Amino acid sequence: MDKIYKTALLFVLSLTGFETLSAHPETITADTTIVVNEVQVTAIKQGLVLRSEPTASTTFGEQLIRRKHINALKNLSQSVPNLHIPDYGSRMTSSIYVRGLGARIDQPVVGLNVDNVPVMNKNNYDTELADVERIEVLRGPQSTLYGRNTMGGVINVYTLSPLSYQGSRFTAEYSSGDSYRLRASTYHKTRDNLGIAVSGFYTRTGGFFTNLHTGRRCDHEQMGGGRWRTQWQNNSGLKIDNFLSFSILRQGGYPYTYIGKDIIENDLPVIRTGEIRYNDPASYERTTLSDGLTLRYDADRYTLSSITAYQYSDDEMNLDQDFLPLSYFTLRQSQREHTVSQDLVIRSRDTRRYDWLFGLFGFYRHNNMEAPVRFKRTGIDRLIFHYANLNPVGITFAWDEKAAPGYELPLDTDFRIGSYGAALYHESKLRLGRWTLSAGIRIDLERQQLKYTSHTDMYYTMTLRGMPRPLPVHLEIDDSDTFRHTYTEVLPKFTALYAFDSQRNLYASISRGYKAGGFNTQMFSDILQEQLKAQMSHRPYTPTDIVSYAPEYSWNYEVGGHFACLDGAVRGDFSLFYIDVSDLQLTVFPQGQTTGRMMTNAGKARSYGVETSVMVSPRHNLDFNCTYGYTNAKFKHYIDGKNDYKGNHIPYSPTHTLSLTGAWSIPTGVEWLGDVVLGAGMQSTGDIWWNEANTLREPFYTLWNASLRIEHPRYSIDFWGRNLGDRRYGLFYFKSMGNEFMQYGRPRTFGVTVSVNI
């Protein structure tokens, strides 16, 4: 570990020590300078140049996106300080951790906007990023301008504009795991002020991990989709931008490795440590449709923008929820969600001293969810009858195979989940010489409602001492109820920035963020299970308060700055932050032989750390990048009923993230061949604590990557490799019924990518 730190430190020092090298103004590349096209609707809320704003941010331009193969949000992990997006489970998971904040299920800590349209459902975050012009990652609470679920930051994705780019693009890729990626797109102007873009993609992977029970790869995947974008503008400042996109996903996923002690039954091993072996299918399917309409009018003194969006998602998750080759129980969770959102923004423009912004936002979401759990023979015997037969009166319970020959117990629950909200927000900026002072506030109102209907019926026999034969019993439970919650939030933000010039500044900020509350739908099967056991033993049952959880709140205190020297040959950013969190949302598996997981508000926590990014371009064809993030996130107060975890690290968020990359572009002198670009780098993460007790952790690990790219304006051929050292590293740890599982990262991977521009 010390060797890695020393190597990283020497590398950073070498990057900042190019004082004797010649610097060229042309070393400022498009990847680090935001070029705003006059016809593209971008930067509606924040400033045009993020380096001039009082916020910690990282921007990826089109060239860097292609060279780093950023095909999904998870490819940003470690390339942004303190950003960790583990690739585990399925594309439904989409867990994002930043600055010690994050969650495995339900509400995200980071918001996502695609061409200014907010993606309201975290299940849809992990999708294909095709023809992306720019990605902006803003860290720290952005709740004042962007609202709910942005207390860790915002990711803004902007795609190519058909008014600024014309032509056709084709991409084909093949890589390890029998993986394919195909893309095609075309951009045209039908008139000088009207542009149309059509694109499509298809990805496929055969998988990397084998389920030993079936002998097949369990993480196979296929996904396809398309996008239609239309842009129009007139000479009076009016611009219209509309996109319609869809995608269809079918995947296996969930390659969870058993890491507990070998399970032996009847003197034979059921599963050994280090194996993936489960008997029931696990899969995830998703169909999405999204339409976003942006209207923008640029007047002399102000800009008025309207962003209207409709999003539809239909997905289904199937799980062998015990992940063992035993017949415990399965889960099928299907959701059909409709979301409508509207954002109105008016802001000043072309002012020198005072800038202002007002906004009005509203949304409505409706979700129909079915989440039936099916208990099978082993689960019924061990999780229900075993405990029911512990009664002191000597009653014996057993399954009635005559009445129910399938030996299967359904626990069915249907949900109708609705939520709506409205927000009014404002931000003012005042320039006083080199100083820029800003203040903002958002008033956010949200209403949530859950209607549920639960049903189960069980056929069993009851035998008393002295009875001549068992007594058949049919037990049926029907339950329904409605829960409602209303939240009103006030979210202020204050910043001060001192600018030495356009490239160098220092800033300080104080801001409040929040993450919405919700309902623990995955715990309703446990409630039914407990009701069954209670009625069988004729004892009262009072469910604990596990149905819902409250919002999470934070105050973020931050100082930082942006710097540049040698005519832009050396540039960088840094920030130091302290976050105070209350009502921390934490995903837990309740004690005992439970079948679900739940979100709970785990008291208070605090997080502090540092972030830095440095880019050095000693020559116009040579670039080095270094990003480093350190986070110390611990509980201030959390007692789970048995243990006090005060002072322990918050699980799943890494302490260190480090990325070191370099790219050397070598001109071949042959016009048709173009340049040869050599790339190499390392990405490091750790330590990651896996439980609240801090008894398990993933140590600091490093992945090595390299590429050789032939780059021409009309085409490119890229040979690349990831995790060249074939490092085995953990991405996700959890317990199910007391059994421990881990998903490991992908092994060494090679690939070739060919792109053609016409």
N, C-alpha and C positions, 0 to 999 in steps of 0.2 A: 504494500500500500504506500509506504513512504517513498519507494522508488517511483511509483506512478505520479505522486504529487510533485516530486522534485523534477521529473521529466516535464510535467505540465508547466511548472513554474519557469523552467529554463526556456521553454518554447514561448511562453507569454513575454518573458523579458526580451527574447530575441526579436519578437514582433515589434516591440516598442522601441527598439534600439537602432533603427535605420537612419539615424541622424546624418551619417556620412554618405548615404546613397542619394542619387539624384532623384528628384521628384518631378512629376509631370502633371500639369493640370488635366491632361486627358485621362489620367488614371481613375477619375470619378466615373464609375460605370452606371449603367441603367439599373443594375440590381440594387443599388443603394441610394439612388436619387429618384424620387417619385416624379415621373413625367405625367402631367395631367393633360390629356387631350381635350381640346375645346368641345368636342362633340360627345364625350363620354360622361355619363351621369355618375360622378364619384364624389367621395368626401362630402357627403351632405351634412354630417354633424360635426366632424372634427376638422382641424386645419388641413391644408393641402400638403404640407411638409411636416411629417411627424417629428422630425428632429428639431423643429422649432417649437414644439409643444411641450408643456410640462408633464410629460408622461413617459413611462418606460415602454419602449416599443421595439419591435423587430420587423423589418420589411424584406420580403423575398420578391425580387423581380423575375421576369419571365425567363431570362437566361439561367439564373440560379435554380429556379424551379425545375427546369429541364435537366440540368446537370446533376442535381441531387435526387432526381426521380421522385419528386413529391407528388404522389398520385392520390394521397388521402391525408387527412389531418394528422394521423398517427406518425407520418413521416416527418413531421415538424419536431417530434420529441427529441430533446437534448440539443437541437440546433437553436432553440430559444432558451435562454437561461431560466432555470427553475420550472420548465415545462416538461411534464412527464405524461405521455399518452400510451399506456401499455396495450399491446395488441394481443388480447386474449378473449376466450369465450367465443363470441360471434360478433358480427357487425352491429348487433343490437346493444352491445355493452357500452362502447363509446365513453369510457371513463377518462376524465381529464383531471390532472392534479397540477396545481400551480401555487408556489409559495406556501406549501403545507396545507392547502385547502383542496377539497375535492370529495367525491362520493362515488361509490360503485353503482348505485341504482338511483332511479328517479331523477331528482332535479340536478342539473349540471351546475358547475361553478363558473364556467366560461360560456359566454354567448357566441353564437355563430350567425353571421350575416353573409348572404351570397348576393352580390349586386344590390346591396342595401336592404335586401329582404331578410327579416329574421327567420331562422329555422327554429320553430317553437318546440319541436319534439326531439329530445336527445337521441331517441332510437334511430333518427335519420342523419345523425352527424357523420357517421362513417360511410361515405359514398365516394365514387370516383370523381376526382378533380381533373377535368379535361379542359384544355385551351384556357388556362388561367393566366391572366396578365400580371396579377399582383396579389400577394397575401400580406396582410398586416396583422400582427399579433400585439395587442395592447394589454399590458399587465397591470394589475392593481384594479380596484373597484371602478367600473364604468357605469355604475347604476344610475347616476344622475341623468345621463343622456340615453342610456340603453335599457335601464330598468331591471326587471327581475332576472335572477340567475346570471348576473355578470359581476359578482363580487370579486371574482378572480381575474377577470379581464374579458376581452372581446377578440374574436378572430373575424376579420373582414376579408372576404374573397371576392375578387373582381375578375370577370372573364373578359375575353377579347371583344372589342366593339366592331361591328360590321361597318361602321362609318370611318373608323381609323385604320382598319386592316382589310384588304381584299385579297382573295386567293383561296386555295384549297390545301388542306393538310392531311397527311396520312401517317399513321404510326403503327408499327408492328413490333411485338416484343415476345421473346421466349426466354424462360428462365427455369431454374431448378424446381422440382416438384411438379413437372409437367404443366407449367404455368404459361398462359398466353394472355396477351393484352393487345387489342385491336382498337384503333380510333380512326375516324374520318370526319372531316368538317369542311365546310365551304362558306365563304364570306363574300357577299356581293352588294354593290350599290345598284339598285334599280333606277334611282335618280340621284342627283347630287345631294339631296337631303334625306334620302331614304335608304337604309341598309338592312339586309336580311342575312342571318346566319343560321345554318342548320348543321348539327353535329350528332354523331352517334358513337357508342362504344360497346365493347364486349370484353369481359375478362373471365378467365377460367383458371382454376388451379386444381391439380389432382390431390394436393395435400402433402403433408410432411410427417404426420403422426398416425400410427396404426393402432386401431382397436383390436387387441389380441383375441377378443371373444369372437369377432366376425372375420378377422384377417384382412380387413379393408381400412383404407385411410379414412379417418373420421373428420378431417378438416378440409374436405373438398368444397369447392365453391364455383358458382357461375353467376354472373351479373351482367345485365345489359341495360341500355337506356339511350335516351336521346334528348335533344334540346333544340328549341326553335326560339330565336331572338329577333325582334324587330325594333329598329331605332329610327326615329324621325325627328327633324328639327326644322324650324323656320328662321327667318332673319330677324324676328322680333323677340328672340330669347326664349321661345317655347320649345321644350324637348320632351319627347315621349319615348319611353323604353319599356318594352314588354318581353318577358320570356316565359315559355312554357316548357317544363322539363318533366321527365318521367324516368323511372328505373324499376327493374324487376330483379330480385335477388333470390337465389336458392343456394343454401349452403348447409354443410354439416356442422363443423365447429365443435367446441367444447372438448378439446383433447386434454382432459384433466388426468394427471398422473397420480396414482395412489402412492403416498409416501409414509404411511403408517406401518405398523408391524404386520407381518404376514397373517392373513386370516385363514385359519385352518378349521375345516368342518368335516366330520367323519373321517379324520386322519388324512384328509386330502387338502391341498392348498386351493382356496377359492381365488385369492388374488395375492400376489407378492408385491413387496415394496418396489417401486420403480416401474410398475406396469400401468398401461391404460387398458382397462378390461371392464366393459359394461355391456349388459345384454339387451337393453331396450333402446330404440332409436333416439337420437338427439339431432335436432336440426333447427334451422331458422329460415323463414321465408318472409319476404317483404316486397310490397308493391307501393310505390310512392308517386304522387302527382303534385306538382307545384306550379302556380302561376303568380307572377309578380308584375305589377304595373306601376311604373314610376313616372310621374308628371313633374316637370320642373320648369319654372319660369324665372328667368334672370332679368330683373329690372335694373335700373341704374343704381338704386340704393339698397336693394334687398333681393333675396332669392327665396322663392316659395316652392316647396316640394311636397308632393303627396306620394306615399308608398302604400299601395293596396295589395294584399296578398291572400291567396287561398291555398291551403295545403291539405292533402289527403294522404293518409297512411293506412295500409292494411297489412298487418304482419301476424305471424304465428310462430311461436317457439314451442318445440317439443323437447322434453328432457327426461332422460333416465335419472331422476333426481337424486338417487343414492349413489350413482356412478360406480356400481358394483355389479358383478355377474350374478346377483341374487335378485329375486323378485320382490322388492320392497314397494316402490311406488313410482309413478310417472306423473308428469305435469304437461298439460297443453294449455298454453296461454295465447289467446288470439285477441287482437285489438283492431278496431276500425275507428279511426279518428278523423274528424273534420276540424279545421282551424281557419278562422278568418281574422286578419289583423289590418289595422289602419294607422298610419303615422303621418301627421301633418307637421311640417317644420318650416318656419320662417326665420331667416337670419339676415343680418346686415351684410353688405359687401362694399368693397372699395372705400373703407373708412380707415383713417389713420390713427385715431385716438381711442375710439370706443366702439366695440363690437358687441352685438347682442344676438341671442337666439331664443326663440320660444317654440315649444312643441306640445302636441297633443296626441296621445297614443291610446288605442283601445284594441282589445282582442276578445275572441270567444272561442272556446275549445269544447268539443263534445266527443267523448270516447265511450264506445260500447266494448266491454271486455268480458270474455269468458275465460275462466281459469279453473277447469276441472282437474282434480287430482284423483288418480286411480290407485288405490291400495291393492296390492297383490298378495299372494299367499304368505310370503315371508314377512311382509309388512303387517298384515292382519294378525298373524300369530305372535310376532315379537313386540309390536308397538301398541296393540290393542288388547288381545286376549291375555298376553303375559301379565300385564298390569291388572286387568280385571280379575284374573284368577288369584291374585294376592289377597283377596278379601278374607276377613277373619272368620266368616261363617261357613266356609268350605264349599261354596258354590263353584261349579266348574262350567266354564263357557267354552263353546266350540262352534266352528262354522257349520251351518246347515247346508250341506252339499246337495241335498234333495231339492230344497227350495231355491238355491242359488248355485247351480253346478259350476259356474265359471270361476268361483272362488276369487271374486273381485269386488271391491267396495268402492263405489263412486262417491266422491265428495265434490259436489257441483256448486259453483258460485258464479253468478252473473252480476256484472257491475255496470252502472250507468254513471259515468263521471263527467261532470260539467264544471267549467270554470270560465269566468269572464273578469275583465279588469279594465281600468282606465287610469290614465296618468297625465298630469300636467307638469311640464318641466321648463326650466329657464336657465340660461347661462349668460353672464356678462363679463366682458374683458375690457380693462382700462389700461392704456399704455401711458407710462410716465417716464419719458426718456428711455433708458435702457431697461426699465422695469415694466413687466406686464403682470397685472393683478387680475385674478378671475375668481368668480364665485358663482355657484350653481345650486339649484335645489330642484327636487322632484317630489311630488306628492302622488303616491301610488295606492290605488284601491283595488283589492282583489277579493272575489267571492268564489268559494269552492263548495261543491256538493257531491256527495257519494250516495247513491242508492244501490243497495245490494239485495240479492235474493239467494239464499243458500238452501241446499237440499241434499239429504242423504237418506238412504234406507238400507238396513242391514238385516240379513236372515241368519240367526244363530240358534243354538240349542243351549238350554240351561239345565244342569243336572244338580239336584240336591241329594244329600245323604239319605239313603233309604228309598229314593224314588225308583220305581220299576223301570222307567225309561225316560230319556231326555225330553224336556218340554220345549217345543219349537216356539221361537219368539221372533216377531217382526218389529223392528224398531225403526221409526221414521221421524226425521227432524226436518221441519220447514221453518226457516228464519228469514226475516227481512227487516230492514231498518234504513233510515236516512240520516246522514251526518252533514252538517253545514259549518263552514268556518268563513269568517270575514277578517281580512287583514288590511290595515291602513298604515302605510309607511311614509316617513319623511326622510329623504335622502339628500343631505347637503354635500357640497364639495368646495374646497377653497385651495387655491394655488397661487404661488408667486414665482415668477421667472425673471432672472437677470441675464440679459444677453450681452456678451462681449462683442459678438458680430453674428452674422447669419448662420455660422457653423458651430459656434461655441456658446454654451449657456449653462447656468445652474438653476435648479428649481427646487421647490418644496411644496408638498401637498398634504392635505388632510381630507379624507373622504369616507363616507359611510356606504356600505354595501349590504345587500341581503339576498338570500336564497329562499325561494318560496317553500312553504310547507306542503304537505300532501297526505296521502292515505296508504297504509300498509296492506295492499291487496294480497300480497303473497302469504299473509298470516291467517287468512280466513279458513284455510283447510285445517290448520292447527286448532282453531276455535271449534270447528265441527268435530274434530277428533276428540277433543277434551269433553265436548258435550255428550258424545257417544259413551265414553268411558264413565262419565258421571251418572248418566241414566242407567247404564248397566249395573252399576254398584249402588244405585238409589241414594246418591249423595248430591248435595247442592253444588252448582257450578256458577262461579261469578267470573266472567272474563276480565282479564287485566286490561289496562288502558293501552292497547297496542294498535288500535284502529288507525289513529292519525298521529302526525308529528308536526311540530310548529316550525316556522321559518327560522333560518340561521342569520345572524347579524354580525357585522364586523365594522371596526374602525381601522382605517389604514393610514399610517403616518410614514411619509416617504420624503427623502431628499435624493437628488441625483443630478445628472448633467450629461451634456453631449459635447464632444471635443473633436477637433481636427487640426492637423498641422501639415507642414510640407506640401502646401497647395493641395490638400486633400489626399495625399498619399497615405497618411495615417489618420484613421478616424475611429471613434469609439463612443460608447455610452457606459454609464455606470449608475447604479441606484442602491440605496440602503433603505430598508423598510422595517417597520414594526406593525404587526396586525394583532388587534385585540378582538377575540371572537367570543360571542355568547350564544347560547342555545345551539352548540355545535351539533350538526347532523352527522350521525355515525351509523354505518351499516353493521348490524350485529346478527349473529345466529343465537337465539335464546338458548338457555341452558337446557340440557336433557335431550331426549329423543324427539326433537321437533323436526318438522319437515320444511319449514319456511325460513325466510330471512326478513328482517324488518329494519326500518330506519327509526332511530331514537335520537332524542336531543340530549347530548352527552355533556351537559354542563358548560364549562368555559375552557378556552384554550388561548394560547398566544403563539405567535410565529414571528421570528425576525431573521434577517439575512441580508445578503449582498448579491448583486448581479452586475456583470460586466461583459461587454462585447468589444472586440478590437478587430478592425480590418486594416491590413497593411498591403499596399500595392507598390512595392519598390520599383517595379517596371510596369509598363502598360500591358504586358502579357503575363504578369505574375501576381497572384493574389493569395493572401493568407487570411484566414478567419479564425478567431478564437472566441468562444462564449463560455462563460462559467457562472454557475449559480450555486449559492449555499443557502440552505434553509434549516433553521432550528425551530421545529414546531412541536410543542408539548402541551399536555393537559394542565390547566390550572386547577380544574375541579372536575372530577368524574368518578362517581361511585356507582357500580353496576348492581348494587344490592348486596354483594359479597366482598368485593375488592375495591380498594382505593387506588386509582391509577394516577394520582397527582404527580407531576414531574416526569411522567413517561412520554416517550415520543408518540405522536399521532401516526397510526399505521398507514401504509400504502403510499405515502408521499416521500420521495427520496431526499436525503440530506444534501447530496452533491449531484449536479449535472455538469458535464464538461464536453465540449466539442472542439476539436482542432482539425481544420481542413486546409488544404492547399490546392491550387490549380495553376498549371503552367501551360500556356498556349504557345505552341511552336509553329510558326509559319513554314509550310513546306516549299513555297516558291512555285508550286504547280497550281495554276488557276483553277482547274477542275477538281483538285483534291482539297483545297482549303487548308485548314490548320489541324494539327494534332494536339489535343488537349489531354494532359496527364493530370489525374486527380488522385488524391489520397487523403485519408483522414481517420480519426478515431472518435468514438462516442462512448462516454463513460457515465455510469449511473450508480448511485448507492450512498450510504446504506439505506435499505428499505426495511422497515420493521413490519412484521406480518400480523402482529396481534397487540392488543392493548397492554398486555403484561410485559411486552418487549422481551420475550424469551426466544423468539424466532426472528431471524432477519436474513435478508439477501445482502451479502457484502458487496463492496464497491467492485464493479466489473467494467471491462473495456471491450468494445467491438471495433475491429479494424475493417476499413472499407477502401476500395481502390477502383479506378476506372481508366480506360483508354478510349478516347473519343476522337473520331474524325469529324470535323465540324466545317460545314460549308453553308453559305446562305440558302442553298436550295435543298440540302439534305444533311443528315448526320447519321453516323454509325457509332454506337456506344457499346463497348464491352466492359462489364462491371461485375464486381463481386462484393458481397456483404458478409460480415462476421467471418472474415478470412481465417481467424484463429479457431473457428468452430467452438466458440465458448458456449458452455451450457449455463444458462442463467434463468432465474425464476422471474415470472411476470405476475403471477397471481396465486395467492394461497388462501384456502378456506377450509372450513370443517363442515361436514354433513353427518348428522347423527353421531358425532364424536369421532368420525373418521377424517383423516387429514389428506388433502389433495393439493397439487401444485400444477400450474401450467408453465411449461418452459418455453423460451423463445425459439425462433426458427434456427436451424443449424446453418452451416456454411452454404451460401447461395451464390450462384453465378447466373448471368443473363446477358443477352444482347438485345439492343433496342435500335430499330431503324426508323428514321423519320424522313419524310419527303414533303417539301413545300413547293407548290405550283402556283 
